[in-house]
Amino acid sequence: MSSQSIQRKSEALTAQMMKAAETEDFETAARLRNEIAELKGPTVRQPPPGQMGLGTHIPVAAPPSDWKRPKKPDPMTRNVKPRGGRS
């Protein structure tokens, strides 16, 4: 489908959905909402339940498969500058 035909169909479905919501036919409105979402295509991947942080609406992004967690630096020996001007 072309983008114009998708837009026209989306607008027609939106009008039908609003009419169904006004008449309190919520099952039809929900079905039309899902059809509109399918027309528009995928948006942000929604994680399965329990994969989101508490109190947030931001999905958790999985790291790439070849990514490795960096080593934690040892605070006692690395990245510590000497104090008092001693070298």
ABEGO torsion letter per residue (X at the ends): XBAAAAAAAAAAAAAAAAAAAAAGBAAAAAAAAAAAAAAAEBBBBBBBBGABBBGBABBBBBBBAABBBBBBBBAAABGBBBBGGBX
